[in-house]
Every structure is written in C-alpha cells, then in structure tokens.
Amino acid sequence: MRIDFALKPLEEVMPWGTPPDQVLHWYGLTYGYYRIDLGNVKLFDYTPEVMTHWAVAYPGADSDSRVDYQVARLWEDVIEALAPALRPLPDRLVAIMADPNGWQEQCMGWWGAQPDTEEAWDVFDLATAWVGQRYLDSGYLNPDSDVWMWSHDESVFIQWDNRDKLVEGIPAWTAQHGRCEITVSDFIEALAVFNAELFRQMQVRVDAVEAGWCPPGATIDVPHLKREQRERPWLFAQAFRLPPVIDWLATEAACERIQRET
C-alpha cells in the first residue's frame, strides 16, 4: 500500500476567495494529485474512458488520472477513519462487510417500516454507525468513491465498490469492486510514510512563503501557516488513540434484529 501523491507547482496553486480578499493557507497550499496504490489496484484513479471524455469535452484538461484536489483532504479523512479502522471487528460482523452498501439499504428499509420511536433509532444507529466510522469520506468528489477500511484479527482490509459511480454514463474509477488485505504493520507504515512525506514537502512550501513567495493579489498569514505546519503532525499521532469502547454485544444484537426482521 502506498499513498501516491504529488503537490502541484506553486505557480499553479490558486488563492481562495475573490479579489481583493484573496487568501492562501496551509490547506490550500497542498493542492495536488493523489490516489491510493494497492499494487494491482489503484483507488481514486480515473478510468481511461473518463479521461478521454474529459479531454474531448474540456480541451486542455489535466491528463493526470489521479484525483486533482488538496492532498490535505485525504490526509484529514484518513486520520478520521484511522482509529476505527484499527479496532478489529468481531467475527459475527465481518460477514456484513461483504456488502456495506447493501447493509445500509437493508437497515434503511427496516427503519422506514418502524414507528418513529427512540428505540427504533437506537437500533438503526447501533447497526449502521460502526460501518460508517470505517468509511473513507470522499463526498467532495463528483462522483465520490466508496471505500472502507476495517480490520479483523491481524489484518486490515481496504474495500471498495464503485460500480455505480459514473460520469455521463461512463465508469469513473478504475477500481470497481473488490477488497485488499494487508498486515496491520504495513497499513500503519504506509500512512506514516504518507504523513512524513507530506509534511516534508510542505515545509519546502512554508519556507518559500516565509522567503517572500505569494500569489499576486493574495495574502498569507505566515505565523499561522508556520503554526499549522508545526502542529498538524500531532493530529496524526493522536489518530492512533483508540476511540471509546464500543458495545459490540449491543451492536451485534441490533444487527441480528434487523437481519431477522427483514
């Protein structure tokens, strides 16, 4: 597993806002490309057919098939999903991860047939929250990509289902449907390398800003930029703290009830 990313040249980084109130900040400076390389499969990688469609529809469009966005967004979403991903699932819940989207639809159908009570909501929440916590958010993309990260025993599973993700009827992502299993140690190492390399490259940018670089007409709060560069790595370290203990017995009971009643 490798987070394949590149920051765009500084001259291609656009400030945020409208003149005369344009600004640029640490997040904005991470503008670039990214995808998750799993060897034979690459997540967040657009299909050749979509790239051809965009080249025709938008002459001069970027030819890089990786996602074109702030790399910090992937970094933040990985951090949010990291602790739940590293908390192993009980044996009885692993089967549900064979089709997370199908499970969500099944739970929604069950909930829609229930009276509007706090008990029904509690069952629904218990049955679905643990799946959502292991979902790697990409709702800022159009279309998004359905990716989950979860663990069982000594392995981490990275799973995807993009069969319904289309651009003008064309499959958007090269990774259509599947699952990859890696060791917990390899998973952690890949994310640690990503974290270290992102902040190494960003330090070069912070140094350039401190030396005087700034897009014409924009402002950069240099002290705040330096503070973010110094403090953000702490968030990555904190992400390894396990979340509050989950009541797996109650979660399993809720799942079993929905399975029984649907």
Protein Blocks (a to p, Z undefined) as FASTA:
>chain_A
ZZddddddfklpccedjdfkbccdfklmmgccddddehjacehiacfklmmmmmmmmghi
afbfbdcddfklmmmmmmmmmmmmmmccdfklmmmmmmmmlmmmmmmmmmmmpccdfklm
mmmmmmmmmmmmmpccfklbccddddddddehjbccddddfklgceehiafbfblbdcdd
ddfklmmmmmmmmmmmmmmmmmmmmmmmmnopacehiacdfklmmmmmmmmmmmmmmmmp
ccddddfklmmmmmmmmmmmZZ
